[in-house]
């Protein structure tokens, strides 16, 4: 039998994070719904804000999935973002990919900007723009790949290499890919961040976030932020996420298969102006996606030639795709980014990066593909003709 850290992804997913079973022989670890621990216990726990067995088990399991030495879990993806950004100081510069999750943009501009943190946005999918990293010498380069919502793919290895030249750390928001499809640390990134609410848990029943790294200094910062800022998850949510990750590979394989078929069909469907999916040959970074990811994930975007009102009417007409802001669960969801996930981003900024009024984001679930295709086809016929 191989050591656990040399085993395959599915084996690690199933067998990592199963400690604290005591003398019971429980196959699944219990939920430690306690706020307080007796001083001097062998595991070193004292207060759940600064550590809990369920946090440790989740961190171990995600670290194994990410190929990381360390991981720290948080109450949500935004809590994980808060932990990273709060470790910076006034005057530091974050150079970010211009197509950024709306809540990340809001945090840079409306929260940490008040304390002197600087953020600059560049199209980092274009290699000629990497020179801005050398010119501006940021403290941190912030990437998403695939990006939210446009599904741009950025060269993690190339950008991480340039950032390292000037002493900058590189963070990759890996939420849309999951560690099954992409492992940023193995590509040279300093930090891999995910909203575990999404694919890692996969069942739309809890919130969570994670930051994985091989850097001891950054790991210490993350543990400090978890405790000092009160960013910890609940033990129950940590337990649910550890459970959900055990089936990550199986779910992602189905998400990828369904999404690819849907993207292929949408490209041929009348009334659809544009389709983006990383594993479609028409994607501008298709070859890079194939090198960097083992599958295209479950996210598809389509741009319809219509107004905001018609785009929303289409979303409401769907039966199997629930109109909701989240993603990554076993059920299919649909989102209208201009009025939902990116509503806080000024319209001028949205339009400049390519988020049009007719843009629709699909989180493709694990249902039978033909049922999903029929649902979209009927809604398109009724709303757009």
Secondary structure, DSSP 8 states (H G I E B T S, - for coil): ---GGGS-HHHHHHHSS----TTTT-SS------SB--TT-TT---BGGG--HHHHHHHHHHHHHHT-SEEEEESSHHHHHHHHHHTS-TT-EEEEESS--HHHHHIIIIIGGGGT-EEEEE-TTSGGGGHHHHHH--SEEEEESS-TTT-----HHHHHHHHHHTT-EEEEE-TTTHHHH--GGGGT-SEEEE-TTTTTT-SSS---EEEEES-HHHHHHHHHHHHHTT----HHHHHHHHHHHTTHHHHHHHHHHHHHHHHHHHHHSTTEEEEE-TTSTTSTTHHHHHHH-SS--SEEEEEESS-HHHHHHHHHH-SSSEE-S---SSS-EEE-GGGTTTTTS-HHHHHHHT--TTEEEEE--SS-HHHHHHHHHHHHHHHH-
